Amino acid sequence: MVLYHWARCGTCREARRRLSERGIEAQERDLFAEPLSEVELEDLAARAGGLEVLVSTASPAFRARGLPLGRWSDRDLRSALLQDPHLLKRPILRRDDGALLVGLPAITRGIAA
């Protein structure tokens, strides 16, 4: 498993805590210390069901751009996500089975057993 996160993000720290409580070990990848490559972003988008799923529309970085998500071209959205990790919804967990869980609620549901 790989947990994509930002060390300064409280929601990401909560995801790490919940994984730890369940005895789940995940390799961690800080998206700001080690940004995604275009190939990695495309892989995550394919697993998630599209680039739009990976966008944090509630983030100040997204809102500052003033353009609704549906008005972005794939090329512009891809470029923005690669240039500014603040635009990525976090945390993201890629399970060993290949499933991608985006956001704390999805991760919590996906690790419940």
TORGUVO-176412 format. One record per residue (C-alpha): residue number from 0; residue in one letter; x, y, z. Coordinates in Angstrom, 2 decimals, always signed. Example, Ala and Ser with C-alpha at 12.3 -4.5 7.8 and 13.67 -1.06 7.14 Angstrom:
2
0, a, +12.30, -4.50, +7.80
1, s, +13.67, -1.06, +7.14
This chain:
113
0, m, +0.00, +0.00, +0.00
1, v, +1.03, +3.56, -0.63
2, l, -0.36, +6.53, +1.27
3, y, +0.02, +9.78, -0.68
4, h, -0.14, +12.65, +1.79
5, w, +1.23, +15.99, +2.92
6, a, +3.05, +16.02, +6.25
7, r, +1.40, +19.35, +7.25
8, c, -2.15, +18.13, +6.51
9, g, -4.25, +17.26, +9.57
10, t, -6.55, +15.01, +7.55
11, c, -3.53, +13.11, +6.27
12, r, -2.21, +12.67, +9.82
13, e, -5.62, +11.32, +10.80
14, a, -5.48, +8.79, +7.95
15, r, -2.03, +7.67, +9.12
16, r, -3.38, +7.28, +12.66
17, r, -6.36, +5.20, +11.49
18, l, -4.14, +2.94, +9.40
19, s, -1.81, +2.47, +12.37
20, e, -4.72, +1.67, +14.72
21, r, -5.75, -1.15, +12.39
22, g, -2.19, -2.45, +12.12
23, i, -2.00, -1.52, +8.44
24, e, +1.43, -0.57, +7.20
25, a, +1.66, +1.65, +4.15
26, q, +4.59, +3.13, +2.36
27, e, +4.25, +6.91, +2.69
28, r, +4.78, +9.46, -0.06
29, d, +4.70, +13.15, +0.78
30, l, +3.29, +14.82, -2.33
31, f, +5.15, +18.05, -1.58
32, a, +8.55, +16.52, -0.84
33, e, +8.26, +14.15, -3.81
34, p, +5.71, +15.46, -6.35
35, l, +3.96, +13.13, -8.77
36, s, +5.32, +12.64, -12.25
37, e, +2.94, +12.88, -15.20
38, v, +2.98, +9.08, -15.56
39, e, +2.14, +8.63, -11.87
40, l, -0.67, +11.19, -12.04
41, e, -2.15, +9.44, -15.08
42, d, -1.98, +6.09, -13.27
43, l, -3.75, +7.49, -10.21
44, a, -6.37, +9.19, -12.41
45, a, -7.06, +5.93, -14.25
46, r, -7.48, +4.08, -10.94
47, a, -9.70, +6.86, -9.52
48, g, -11.95, +7.15, -12.56
49, g, -10.62, +10.44, -13.90
50, l, -8.51, +13.47, -13.05
51, e, -11.52, +15.27, -11.59
52, v, -11.74, +12.75, -8.74
53, l, -8.26, +13.78, -7.61
54, v, -9.06, +17.50, -7.39
55, s, -9.72, +19.17, -4.07
56, t, -12.38, +21.66, -5.15
57, a, -12.62, +22.93, -1.56
58, s, -8.95, +23.94, -1.44
59, p, -8.11, +27.65, -1.43
60, a, -5.66, +26.96, -4.28
61, f, -8.49, +25.64, -6.47
62, r, -10.99, +28.35, -5.54
63, a, -8.40, +31.05, -6.22
64, r, -8.30, +29.96, -9.85
65, g, -11.97, +30.95, -10.21
66, l, -12.91, +28.32, -12.78
67, p, -15.47, +25.56, -12.06
68, l, -14.11, +22.03, -12.40
69, g, -16.25, +21.23, -15.43
70, r, -14.70, +24.12, -17.38
71, w, -11.12, +22.79, -17.20
72, s, -9.65, +20.95, -20.17
73, d, -7.91, +17.66, -19.31
74, r, -4.61, +19.17, -20.42
75, d, -4.99, +22.25, -18.20
76, l, -6.17, +20.21, -15.23
77, r, -3.27, +17.75, -15.60
78, s, -0.81, +20.64, -15.82
79, a, -2.27, +22.40, -12.78
80, l, -2.21, +19.22, -10.66
81, l, +1.42, +18.58, -11.59
82, q, +2.45, +22.16, -10.82
83, d, +0.57, +22.60, -7.55
84, p, +0.09, +19.64, -5.18
85, h, -2.28, +21.83, -3.12
86, l, -4.90, +21.05, -5.78
87, l, -4.80, +17.31, -5.03
88, k, -7.43, +15.86, -2.74
89, r, -5.62, +14.24, +0.15
90, p, -4.96, +11.72, +1.50
91, i, -4.90, +9.08, -1.23
92, l, -4.38, +5.39, -0.49
93, r, -3.41, +2.93, -3.22
94, r, -4.17, -0.50, -1.85
95, d, -2.19, -3.58, -2.75
96, d, -5.10, -4.80, -4.88
97, g, -4.75, -1.66, -7.02
98, a, -7.86, +0.10, -5.70
99, l, -7.49, +3.80, -5.06
100, l, -9.18, +5.45, -2.09
101, v, -9.33, +9.24, -2.30
102, g, -10.02, +11.28, +0.83
103, l, -10.32, +10.30, +4.48
104, p, -13.94, +9.04, +4.33
105, a, -13.10, +6.68, +1.45
106, i, -9.96, +5.46, +3.21
107, t, -11.85, +4.87, +6.45
108, r, -14.52, +2.84, +4.62
109, g, -11.91, +0.99, +2.58
110, i, -9.90, -0.19, +5.58
111, a, -12.85, -1.05, +7.84
112, a, -13.05, -4.73, +8.54
